[in-house]
Amino acid sequence: MEAAVADIFAVRRPVLVLETDRGPLEVTGDHPVALAGGGFAPAGEIAAGTEVLGFSGGRADPARVLGTR
């Protein structure tokens, strides 16, 4: 079975930085971010004080969002 690429889309979106107590997380505003209490939320809807999960070294640890920019 052969497959062919029909189209390629190049999209540029602004990067949002979630400043956390474990360091910055750079994502697009619609990127799903894991919440410490379960589930996901778009990065653009996350406010200071929210607990998210930060993934590093194969582990997921809670991180508190300090602010966004």
Summary of the structure (lengths in Angstrom):
residues: 69
radius of gyration: 15.3
end to end distance: 46.8
largest distance: 50.9
contacts: 147
relative contact order: 0.26
helix: 4%
strand: 51%
